[in-house]
Amino acid sequence: MTNGPDLIASLPVAALVTDADGWVVRHNAAAAALWGRSPAPGEARWSGAVRLLAADGAALPPDATPVARLLAGAASDAGGPETPPETPLETPLVAERPDGSRVGYVARPALLRDADGRVAGVVELMLEPAEIETADPGSAELAAARLAAIVSSSDDAIVGKSLDGRVTSWNDGAVRMFGWTPEEMAGQPITRIIPAELLHEETEILARLRRGERVAPFDTERLRKDGGRVAVSVTVSPIRDAGGRVVGASKIARDVGARKRAEATQRRLFDELNHRVKNTLATIQAIARQSLRRAASPEAFVRSFDGRVGALARAHDLLVAGGMAGADLAGLVQALVAPEDERAGGDAEAARIRAAGPALTLEPRVAVQLALVLHELASNARRHGALSGPDGRLGIDWRLEAGPDGRWLALDWQEEGGAAPAAGDPGFGIAMVERSLTASGGSAARRAGPEGFGWEIRLPLPETVPVPGAAGPAVGLRAAAGPLGGRRVLVVEDEPLLAMEIESELADAGAAVVGPAGTLEAAARLIEAEAFDAALLDANLAGRPVGTLAAALDARGVPFAFASGYGVSGLPEGFRDRPLLGKPFSAEALLALVGRLLAGPERPADDGTVVPLRTPD
């Protein structure tokens, strides 16, 4: 421990403090004068490293000193009384100083315990005869010494200051927390550890103390000697003199950095949960709308919608089983491709389906997208492909590929027997297969040959950062009639189904959609190369912030809005005043917001205030 302006040093009687093993870690000047020496912390055990004699002049073994006996008694009677009966509270002793002189005193030791009741050490007062005669019967000196030792050994920073804000005491907890020693802080203004923008806190505290008012605990920040900041909870208590007047203050600062980090982590988790739930709802909403657009009848809609939502549910089951860290690809194939009665325990179709590949865990977002892809391919195979008749076969093989652009998953879907999809409109399912993979930086290519119909699927693996493929062509460029009148709108959205739904709604309203882009890189290329009148920007692309995209749009003077499930707090710094379309959203809200973006900049209201373009979150 460090000597300096503390309560042990200010005691008028000799006092020492030991740790739980009996090593002297602190003593005051009165103790050094009594011993005739000043041992360094950890140099002396049980006493001040002077020869001790009993009152009758007999040499006292080290393990018979009051401190040693008190600690030994506590160890043998853990949880028992603080002072074992066989150890007297007061013990007459004689200290033989290094120069040979002797001085008599009475040792008054007492155990120190931590907050959990464990023995942390001993505080001992060494009273000379004159002091014993005037000692308070209630052992006020011992109580003061115990308090001083507790303050000295506290993990919290405990600081005394005068009413003009100057440091009068500085314990070891303050040394550990802030880095300055007691000698460096004695007499210094407490503002030395207060950030400039928080100096008003000290002004208010001192004013309230002078008025005799209580200062409630509050969270704030303080400065370390190295310039770093520490989050603390500060408690301020007045110090009064014998007449009850406030003459100073005691401040206790507790490091709450761990709590603050835990709170921030909890907020991020809640934000992420909110984002995931809203994205899932938006995906289901898009599935419903897209399924309805292509359905030939209400019965067909219900059948396709139920199947796709069921695929989402099975993917989420696998993610939950994996602690939301990812889903096993083999398990995903089994859950989404195996026939219903196979999952129920039967063996129908099982012999005609083969799947093989290395063990691989897919991150959650890609797992959900691939689940929908596998569901669509399996559904098509059962309706008119290899599994629509008794003789067709389906093979699913995957492998890992490494190249200059990173590591990739290559999945081959091969059907033998059955018919390939008819030419013309590919339908929602096939479009979703292609767009889902493109949004993840991958690709899906259909093929038809003598061996049958198949798909070649490639996906980048998250362990690397591959160079994404070229952005897909702009769609919906027809000069259609509608409220958006052929205006060009950039769409940046990493959820493929939601991107398709946004694209469909904007195209139906007459807009020309640029994109959609599902990655930061693809969006950046479109912003640089394409011309458009407005942009709708997902606030988070596969966990990556979009501040650079927002800055690029802002630099070009393009009006844009965010679409997000996070809320305003999830938007990039500097752009939280921009319009926000909360997920899930209605087609009406989408078109209204884009229409307002295309109408021009925000207009002042009659009273001169700016009306923000924001939809309810």
GIPE-V602826 format. One record per residue. N is the residue number from 1. RES is the residue in one small letter. BURIAL is I if it has 24 or more other ideal C-beta (glycine too) atoms within 12 Angstrom, else O. D_CENTER is the distance of its C-alpha to the mean C-alpha in Angstrom with 2 decimals. Layout:
n & res & burial & d_center
N & RES & BURIAL & D_CENTER
N & RES & BURIAL & D_CENTER
This chain:
n & res & burial & d_center
1 & m & I & 34.58
2 & t & I & 35.69
3 & n & I & 38.77
4 & g & I & 38.70
5 & p & I & 38.88
6 & d & I & 37.85
7 & l & I & 39.55
8 & i & I & 41.05
9 & a & I & 42.75
10 & s & I & 44.12
11 & l & I & 45.86
12 & p & I & 49.66
13 & v & I & 50.20
14 & a & I & 49.38
15 & a & I & 46.04
16 & l & I & 43.87
17 & v & I & 40.50
18 & t & I & 39.81
19 & d & I & 36.85
20 & a & I & 37.02
21 & d & O & 39.32
22 & g & I & 41.75
23 & w & I & 41.06
24 & v & I & 41.70
25 & v & I & 38.59
26 & r & I & 39.96
27 & h & I & 43.39
28 & n & I & 45.00
29 & a & O & 48.08
30 & a & I & 50.38
31 & a & I & 49.51
32 & a & I & 50.19
33 & a & O & 53.53
34 & l & I & 54.44
35 & w & I & 53.71
36 & g & O & 55.21
37 & r & I & 52.16
38 & s & I & 48.43
39 & p & I & 46.51
40 & a & O & 43.18
41 & p & O & 40.10
42 & g & O & 40.28
43 & e & O & 43.94
44 & a & I & 45.65
45 & r & I & 45.31
46 & w & I & 46.62
47 & s & I & 48.37
48 & g & I & 48.90
49 & a & I & 50.52
50 & v & I & 53.96
51 & r & I & 56.65
52 & l & I & 56.67
53 & l & I & 59.82
54 & a & O & 60.49
55 & a & O & 62.65
56 & d & O & 65.74
57 & g & O & 65.11
58 & a & O & 63.95
59 & a & O & 61.15
60 & l & I & 57.80
61 & p & O & 55.77
62 & p & O & 52.09
63 & d & O & 50.92
64 & a & O & 53.23
65 & t & I & 51.67
66 & p & I & 50.16
67 & v & I & 46.58
68 & a & I & 47.10
69 & r & I & 48.80
70 & l & I & 46.16
71 & l & I & 43.30
72 & a & I & 45.46
73 & g & I & 46.26
74 & a & I & 42.64
75 & a & O & 41.78
76 & s & O & 44.67
77 & d & O & 43.93
78 & a & O & 40.12
79 & g & O & 39.14
80 & g & O & 42.71
81 & p & O & 44.06
82 & e & I & 42.71
83 & t & I & 46.12
84 & p & I & 48.10
85 & p & O & 51.71
86 & e & O & 53.25
87 & t & I & 51.55
88 & p & O & 53.31
89 & l & I & 51.28
90 & e & O & 53.82
91 & t & I & 55.41
92 & p & I & 58.21
93 & l & I & 57.79
94 & v & I & 59.40
95 & a & I & 57.48
96 & e & I & 59.48
97 & r & O & 58.27
98 & p & O & 58.44
99 & d & O & 61.67
100 & g & O & 63.30
101 & s & O & 63.32
102 & r & O & 62.18
103 & v & I & 60.54
104 & g & I & 60.18
105 & y & I & 57.19
106 & v & I & 55.58
107 & a & I & 52.10
108 & r & I & 49.86
109 & p & I & 46.70
110 & a & I & 43.87
111 & l & I & 40.76
112 & l & I & 37.27
113 & r & I & 34.57
114 & d & O & 30.78
115 & a & O & 28.72
116 & d & O & 29.10
117 & g & O & 32.87
118 & r & O & 33.13
119 & v & I & 35.72
120 & a & I & 34.20
121 & g & I & 37.55
122 & v & I & 40.73
123 & v & I & 41.93
124 & e & I & 45.70
125 & l & I & 48.10
126 & m & I & 51.37
127 & l & I & 54.02
128 & e & I & 57.44
129 & p & O & 60.51
130 & a & O & 60.67
131 & e & I & 57.05
132 & i & O & 57.66
133 & e & O & 60.58
134 & t & O & 58.51
135 & a & O & 55.31
136 & d & O & 54.04
137 & p & O & 54.74
138 & g & O & 51.24
139 & s & O & 49.83
140 & a & O & 48.06
141 & e & I & 47.75
142 & l & I & 46.00
143 & a & O & 43.60
144 & a & I & 42.91
145 & a & I & 42.43
146 & r & I & 40.04
147 & l & I & 38.01
148 & a & I & 38.13
149 & a & I & 36.96
150 & i & I & 34.02
151 & v & I & 32.98
152 & s & I & 33.55
153 & s & I & 31.46
154 & s & I & 28.55
155 & d & O & 25.02
156 & d & I & 24.51
157 & a & I & 26.05
158 & i & I & 29.31
159 & v & I & 31.29
160 & g & I & 34.69
161 & k & I & 35.92
162 & s & I & 39.08
163 & l & I & 39.51
164 & d & O & 39.68
165 & g & I & 36.15
166 & r & I & 37.23
167 & v & I & 35.76
168 & t & I & 38.12
169 & s & I & 36.04
170 & w & I & 32.95
171 & n & I & 31.84
172 & d & I & 30.32
173 & g & I & 26.89
174 & a & I & 27.14
175 & v & I & 28.28
176 & r & I & 25.26
177 & m & I & 22.78
178 & f & I & 24.53
179 & g & O & 26.77
180 & w & I & 30.09
181 & t & O & 32.89
182 & p & I & 34.96
183 & e & O & 37.85
184 & e & O & 35.82
185 & m & I & 34.67
186 & a & I & 37.90
187 & g & O & 39.44
188 & q & I & 36.77
189 & p & O & 35.26
190 & i & I & 31.91
191 & t & I & 30.88
192 & r & I & 30.47
193 & i & I & 26.92
194 & i & I & 26.08
195 & p & O & 24.70
196 & a & O & 27.44
197 & e & O & 25.78
198 & l & I & 25.31
199 & l & O & 28.90
200 & h & O & 29.89
201 & e & I & 28.03
202 & e & I & 30.51
203 & t & O & 33.44
204 & e & O & 32.68
205 & i & I & 32.12
206 & l & I & 35.45
207 & a & O & 37.26
208 & r & O & 36.17
209 & l & I & 37.09
210 & r & O & 40.50
211 & r & O & 41.04
212 & g & O & 40.21
213 & e & O & 37.22
214 & r & O & 34.21
215 & v & I & 30.81
216 & a & O & 28.03
217 & p & O & 24.78
218 & f & O & 22.17
219 & d & O & 18.83
220 & t & I & 19.27
221 & e & I & 19.00
222 & r & I & 21.67
223 & l & I & 22.88
224 & r & I & 23.38
225 & k & O & 26.63
226 & d & O & 25.06
227 & g & O & 23.80
228 & g & O & 20.11
229 & r & O & 18.40
230 & v & I & 17.16
231 & a & I & 15.62
232 & v & I & 18.28
233 & s & I & 19.84
234 & v & I & 23.53
235 & t & I & 26.50
236 & v & I & 29.92
237 & s & I & 33.20
238 & p & I & 36.72
239 & i & I & 39.23
240 & r & O & 42.76
241 & d & O & 46.13
242 & a & O & 48.98
243 & g & O & 50.00
244 & g & O & 46.65
245 & r & O & 45.89
246 & v & I & 42.38
247 & v & O & 42.69
248 & g & I & 39.13
249 & a & I & 35.59
250 & s & I & 33.23
251 & k & I & 29.55
252 & i & I & 26.89
253 & a & I & 23.48
254 & r & I & 20.73
255 & d & I & 17.67
256 & v & I & 14.70
257 & g & O & 12.17
258 & a & O & 10.60
259 & r & O & 10.73
260 & k & O & 9.36
261 & r & O & 6.19
262 & a & O & 6.22
263 & e & O & 7.33
264 & a & O & 5.01
265 & t & O & 2.42
266 & q & O & 6.12
267 & r & O & 7.26
268 & r & O & 5.76
269 & l & O & 7.20
270 & f & O & 10.19
271 & d & I & 10.69
272 & e & I & 10.72
273 & l & O & 13.02
274 & n & I & 15.06
275 & h & I & 15.42
276 & r & I & 16.52
277 & v & O & 18.90
278 & k & I & 20.39
279 & n & I & 20.84
280 & t & I & 22.53
281 & l & I & 24.72
282 & a & I & 25.59
283 & t & I & 26.50
284 & i & I & 28.71
285 & q & I & 30.23
286 & a & I & 31.09
287 & i & I & 32.52
288 & a & I & 34.71
289 & r & I & 36.02
290 & q & I & 36.69
291 & s & I & 38.30
292 & l & O & 40.47
293 & r & I & 41.57
294 & r & I & 43.03
295 & a & O & 44.24
296 & a & O & 48.01
297 & s & O & 48.04
298 & p & O & 45.90
299 & e & O & 46.20
300 & a & O & 44.97
301 & f & O & 41.97
302 & v & O & 41.02
303 & r & O & 41.48
304 & s & I & 39.37
305 & f & I & 36.61
306 & d & O & 36.41
307 & g & I & 36.29
308 & r & I & 33.44
309 & v & I & 31.30
310 & g & I & 32.20
311 & a & I & 30.99
312 & l & I & 27.56
313 & a & I & 27.57
314 & r & I & 28.59
315 & a & I & 25.91
316 & h & I & 23.22
317 & d & I & 24.98
318 & l & I & 24.58
319 & l & I & 20.86
320 & v & O & 20.35
321 & a & O & 22.62
322 & g & O & 20.47
323 & g & O & 17.22
324 & m & O & 16.28
325 & a & O & 16.03
326 & g & I & 19.36
327 & a & I & 23.01
328 & d & I & 26.07
329 & l & I & 28.56
330 & a & I & 31.57
331 & g & I & 30.25
332 & l & I & 29.57
333 & v & I & 33.16
334 & q & I & 34.56
335 & a & I & 32.83
336 & l & I & 33.76
337 & v & I & 37.12
338 & a & I & 38.85
339 & p & I & 41.40
340 & e & O & 40.73
341 & d & O & 43.30
342 & e & O & 41.91
343 & r & O & 38.57
344 & a & O & 40.71
345 & g & O & 42.52
346 & g & O & 45.50
347 & d & O & 46.52
348 & a & O & 47.69
349 & e & I & 46.89
350 & a & O & 44.96
351 & a & O & 47.70
352 & r & I & 47.54
353 & i & I & 43.83
354 & r & O & 42.67
355 & a & I & 39.14
356 & a & O & 38.28
357 & g & I & 35.69
358 & p & O & 33.29
359 & a & O & 30.17
360 & l & I & 27.22
361 & t & I & 23.77
362 & l & I & 22.81
363 & e & I & 19.30
364 & p & I & 18.87
365 & r & I & 20.01
366 & v & I & 23.00
367 & a & I & 23.87
368 & v & I & 24.29
369 & q & I & 26.37
370 & l & I & 28.50
371 & a & I & 29.05
372 & l & I & 30.69
373 & v & I & 32.68
374 & l & I & 34.00
375 & h & I & 34.90
376 & e & I & 36.89
377 & l & I & 38.68
378 & a & I & 39.56
379 & s & I & 40.78
380 & n & I & 42.95
381 & a & I & 44.33
382 & r & I & 45.39
383 & r & I & 46.91
384 & h & O & 49.04
385 & g & I & 47.88
386 & a & I & 48.43
387 & l & I & 47.54
388 & s & O & 49.80
389 & g & O & 52.83
390 & p & O & 53.74
391 & d & O & 54.09
392 & g & I & 51.07
393 & r & I & 48.37
394 & l & I & 44.75
395 & g & I & 43.10
396 & i & I & 39.40
397 & d & I & 38.65
398 & w & I & 35.58
399 & r & O & 35.01
400 & l & O & 32.70
401 & e & I & 34.01
402 & a & O & 33.14
403 & g & O & 34.28
404 & p & O & 33.81
405 & d & O & 31.27
406 & g & O & 29.04
407 & r & O & 29.08
408 & w & I & 30.08
409 & l & I & 30.77
410 & a & I & 34.38
411 & l & I & 35.45
412 & d & I & 39.12
413 & w & I & 40.28
414 & q & I & 44.06
415 & e & I & 46.35
416 & e & I & 49.97
417 & g & O & 52.23
418 & g & I & 51.61
419 & a & O & 51.56
420 & a & I & 49.17
421 & p & I & 47.74
422 & a & O & 50.35
423 & a & O & 50.44
424 & g & O & 49.47
425 & d & O & 46.49
426 & p & O & 43.88
427 & g & I & 42.46
428 & f & I & 38.94
429 & g & I & 38.05
430 & i & I & 39.18
431 & a & I & 37.67
432 & m & I & 34.30
433 & v & I & 34.59
434 & e & I & 35.29
435 & r & I & 32.78
436 & s & I & 29.84
437 & l & I & 30.27
438 & t & I & 30.94
439 & a & I & 27.69
440 & s & I & 25.85
441 & g & I & 28.01
442 & g & I & 30.49
443 & s & I & 33.99
444 & a & I & 36.33
445 & a & O & 40.06
446 & r & I & 42.79
447 & r & O & 45.93
448 & a & O & 49.26
449 & g & O & 51.92
450 & p & O & 54.59
451 & e & O & 52.09
452 & g & I & 50.41
453 & f & I & 47.47
454 & g & I & 44.05
455 & w & I & 40.71
456 & e & I & 39.12
457 & i & I & 35.32
458 & r & I & 33.03
459 & l & I & 29.23
460 & p & I & 27.11
461 & l & I & 24.85
462 & p & I & 21.15
463 & e & O & 21.56
464 & t & O & 23.40
465 & v & O & 23.60
466 & p & I & 27.11
467 & v & O & 29.21
468 & p & I & 29.21
469 & g & I & 32.60
470 & a & O & 34.54
471 & a & I & 33.66
472 & g & I & 35.84
473 & p & O & 38.79
474 & a & I & 38.59
475 & v & I & 39.59
476 & g & I & 41.34
477 & l & O & 43.30
478 & r & O & 46.37
479 & a & O & 47.73
480 & a & O & 47.27
481 & a & O & 48.26
482 & g & O & 45.69
483 & p & O & 43.88
484 & l & I & 41.88
485 & g & O & 45.12
486 & g & O & 44.16
487 & r & I & 41.41
488 & r & I & 38.97
489 & v & I & 35.30
490 & l & I & 32.54
491 & v & I & 30.07
492 & v & I & 26.71
493 & e & I & 24.99
494 & d & I & 23.48
495 & e & I & 24.41
496 & p & I & 28.06
497 & l & I & 29.50
498 & l & I & 28.02
499 & a & I & 29.28
500 & m & I & 32.67
501 & e & I & 32.82
502 & i & I & 32.01
503 & e & I & 34.60
504 & s & I & 37.16
505 & e & I & 36.83
506 & l & I & 37.13
507 & a & I & 40.02
508 & d & O & 41.82
509 & a & I & 41.57
510 & g & I & 43.25
511 & a & I & 40.41
512 & a & I & 40.29
513 & v & I & 36.85
514 & v & I & 35.62
515 & g & I & 33.31
516 & p & I & 31.17
517 & a & I & 28.79
518 & g & I & 25.86
519 & t & I & 24.31
520 & l & I & 23.54
521 & e & I & 26.57
522 & a & I & 28.93
523 & a & I & 28.01
524 & a & I & 28.53
525 & r & I & 31.92
526 & l & I & 32.99
527 & i & I & 32.06
528 & e & O & 34.16
529 & a & O & 37.06
530 & e & I & 37.55
531 & a & O & 38.85
532 & f & I & 37.45
533 & d & I & 37.61
534 & a & I & 34.12
535 & a & I & 30.79
536 & l & I & 28.24
537 & l & I & 24.86
538 & d & I & 21.98
539 & a & I & 18.82
540 & n & I & 16.92
541 & l & I & 18.95
542 & a & I & 17.68
543 & g & O & 14.09
544 & r & O & 15.64
545 & p & I & 15.86
546 & v & I & 19.47
547 & g & I & 19.94
548 & t & I & 22.73
549 & l & I & 24.56
550 & a & I & 24.43
551 & a & O & 25.79
552 & a & I & 28.49
553 & l & I & 29.57
554 & d & O & 29.69
555 & a & O & 31.77
556 & r & O & 34.20
557 & g & O & 34.51
558 & v & I & 33.60
559 & p & I & 32.47
560 & f & I & 29.34
561 & a & I & 27.00
562 & f & I & 23.62
563 & a & I & 23.24
564 & s & I & 19.83
565 & g & I & 18.32
566 & y & I & 15.28
567 & g & I & 17.52
568 & v & I & 18.10
569 & s & O & 14.54
570 & g & I & 13.90
571 & l & I & 16.97
572 & p & I & 17.32
573 & e & O & 17.84
574 & g & O & 21.58
575 & f & I & 22.33
576 & r & O & 20.96
577 & d & O & 24.60
578 & r & I & 25.63
579 & p & I & 26.74
580 & l & I & 24.27
581 & l & I & 25.47
582 & g & I & 23.21
583 & k & I & 23.14
584 & p & I & 25.30
585 & f & I & 28.20
586 & s & O & 31.96
587 & a & I & 34.39
588 & e & O & 35.85
589 & a & I & 32.62
590 & l & I & 32.07
591 & l & I & 35.65
592 & a & I & 35.71
593 & l & I & 32.72
594 & v & I & 34.10
595 & g & I & 37.48
596 & r & I & 36.18
597 & l & I & 34.58
598 & l & I & 37.93
599 & a & O & 39.87
600 & g & O & 38.81
601 & p & O & 36.67
602 & e & O & 35.69
603 & r & O & 38.79
604 & p & O & 39.14
605 & a & O & 40.13
606 & d & O & 43.46
607 & d & O & 42.00
608 & g & O & 40.48
609 & t & O & 36.82
610 & v & O & 34.79
611 & v & O & 33.97
612 & p & O & 30.61
613 & l & I & 30.78
614 & r & I & 28.06
615 & t & I & 28.30
616 & p & O & 26.72
617 & d & I & 23.15
